[in-house]
Amino acid sequence: MSASIAMDHMYQVRKITDITTQKCRIDISTLRQLEVKPASYAVISMESTEYICQVWPTQHLGTGIEVGTAVKKHTDVKKEKTCKIKPLNVVPGKSVSVSLVVTKAEDVRAYRRMTTESAQNVADICRGLLYKTCISSHFVVDKENCTLAKLHGISLILIDKVSDDNYCVVDNTTYITVKAIQSREHYLQKQATVETIPLGGLDKVSKELCEFIRLSFSEKSTANSILRLPKGVLLRGPPGTGKTSLVRNVCMKCNAFIISVNGPEVFGSRSGETEENIKKVFEKAFLMSEEGPCVVFLDEIDSLCPKRGNSDDTNDTRSTSVFLSYLDKIHDYKNIAVIGATNRPAALDPSLRRPGRLDREIMINVPTLSQRKEILNHQCAELRVDSGLELEVIAQMTNGYVGADLMSLCHEAAFRAMSSLQSSFTEDKVTDPPLITTKHFKEALTKVMPSTQKGSPCTTDFDPVHWDDIGGLEEAKLQIQQAVEWPMKYPEAFHRMGLPSPRGVLLYGPPGCCKTTLVKAVATSSNATFLSLSGAQLFSPYVGDSEKLISEVFQRARAGAPTLIFLDEIDSIIGKRADGTAQRGVQERVLSTLLNEMDGIGIRLDEKTDSVQTGDDGLVRDQANKSVLVVAATNRPDMLDEALTRPGRLDRSLYIPPPDTQGRLEILKVCTKTMPVKDIDLSVVATKTENYTGADLKNLCREAALLALTENLACDVVTEQHLNTALMVVKPSLTPSLLKKYKCCSEEKKLFVL
């Protein structure tokens, strides 16, 4: 028979401060209601914990109970918020099997070296500590504040098994068997109740790391006794991809004790303190490995083992040397492995990465589309999201976002949803959290930017431009969609037809014909990362800075693939290489670097952050490098070097002509969409604006509106008279000679089709 007490305002259920007691004090009225006899034993269940207590009446509680926490058991199942009391039938204990948790790890080694006589003494000590205590299988007896337990260094007693699996009381005749001994630190880390964060998209890397750790902890077989098992692995990848969380997750799966080491914890101010701290870390690892598998996790290992010779700091050199010596020693111990994590592998000392120390290197790339969708699914599992939430669309819009960015994005979307319904939250009425919709995620995207693009001078923010916002140029739109948008949105179709993805597109034509606007439109429609580079950003008075910036731009582009790199006014950035043996200028060096990056030669393996995918045939394909497209715009195509415009680099050259009569009519409709007009025949205006570009037509409409306001500030309409007057002010920027020049250039250019 069991009774339950609801945990509400009527009953106050609390734990006794003295955790060494097993008593449970209940007020007399409640005790009569439950029909539990005083001095009897009972199991009290509260949420996910069970306590074995001896019930005693009291008059000082009013309405409530105090629970002793000396003997308890945690369960994984979360129960209701009720306090259940179940009376027990207790018998004297015959035999009990226990495990000890000692305070210091050094005591584990001493206890394991005990003789048979000493082991019997330990069993007698345990019997004394458990005397008159009611216990059962899988319960824990806390003896941390017991004076006798402190003298023997015992912190907890784990009840493994009780005879007949009943509830019993230990007396002088109970036979105690000590099965195992472990340190308190080792026990608490295994019993940590912190929920493991699900790592979406890292299943393959997690499996590989688990196999490595299990191989490191395995014994050498007789047939392969000469083999040297790997003991070290290096995780590298951009910040926020989940390296630290992955290590903790894998260690929990492999039931391994983890020792985390950071730079500030190791380095000391006085001479020799750093080496002493490193020695303590590895001595602790060697000691904990005697209890079971142990992993030494060197987070931000580039700060612990920097490259020697690049710095005058002797402290860095000594720390690197000491770490290398201990990495050579771990092969003499079993149940130990070393894992290092860094986002700057080029800053590590080369001797650290040789076989025998950090044997393997695992690259954690920026998540791909499918991995981003999986991460979003994990993050949204605990949120109240709308049933119509389009995670596929959100995943396509988050190119270059790492796991930490996607987590922040989900939180920002939740905040947006809460702020939109903030007025509905009152003190008297509690409402459910609002549903998170696709709209909230799109609003959050304006606030959360990818970590791979932070700090880049080429990341620009522009208002989205849609194809309907561009009037005319239907043929040019189709060509640029085929060259830029289709390979990014439909890569399967191109792969099926055997079509290679273009590396670059050149847009050339007269000024003002919306070349830049077309690039913004294709970047908006394809949801690609947009990086813009101009001559003012590129050129530097320091030798080598321009080439370094080019490499950095392509590195960030590969991390955020698919990416559009827009080189506006490319003729001002790079030009034709001069003949002869004259000294090379900065433009020629920039051109050489750009050509190497477009060909894929400039990719440094230590800084490689793009996504590598494996196809169904088992072959590894570098998708991100092919998803980086260079779009250049110029009104001086004759100033470009032939090596840049050849197939394989700027594959297609698209001429953006000035608008014809129909195109000018479409542009005028777009420009007057938000302008109040009256009695204006736009087709007549289109015939009058020969040689006008799109920029000229937009300026024409603006000038007509200003003329209307000049006549009367209260005017709310633009008439045909205002437009005719503006035609006398705004002149066309194109001339027949200039158009003839571009026409000849377009005829000489070869248009390369896919």
Secondary structure, DSSP 8 states (H G I E B T S, - for coil): --EEEE-SSS-EEEE-S-TT--EEEEEHHHHHHHT--TT-EEEEEETTEEEEEEEEEESSSSSEEEE--SEEEE-SS---SEEEEEE---EE-SEEEEEEEESSHHHHHHHHT--HHHHHHHHHHHHHHTTT-EE-TT-EEE-TT-HHHHHTTEEEEEEEEEGGG--EE--TT-EEEEEEEEEHHHHHHHT--------TT-HHHHHHHHHHHHHHHS---STTTT-----EEEEE-STTSSHHHHHHHHHHHTT-EEEEE-HHHH--SSTTHHHHHHHHHHHHHHHHTTTS-EEEEEETHHHHSB-TTS---HHHHHHHHHHHHHHHHGGGSSSEEEEEEES-GGGB-GGGGSTTTS-EEEE-----HHHHHHHHHHHHTTS-B-TT--HHHHHHT-TT--HHHHHHHHHHHHHHHHHHTGGG--SS-------B-HHHHHHHHTT---GGGTT-TTB-------GGGS-S-HHHHHHHIIIIIHHHH-HHHHHHHT----SEEEEE-STTS-HHHHHHHHHHHHT-EEEEE-HHHH--SSTTHHHHHHHHHHHHHHHT-SEEEEEETHHHH-----SSS----HHHHHHHHHHHHHHTTT--GGG--S-EEE-TTS-EEEHHHHTEEEEEEES-GGGS-TTTSSTTTS-EEEE-----HHHHHHHHHHHTTTS-B-S--HHHHHHH-TT--HHHHHHHHHHHHHHHHHH-TT---B-HHHHHHHHHHS--S--HHHHHHHHHHHHHS-----
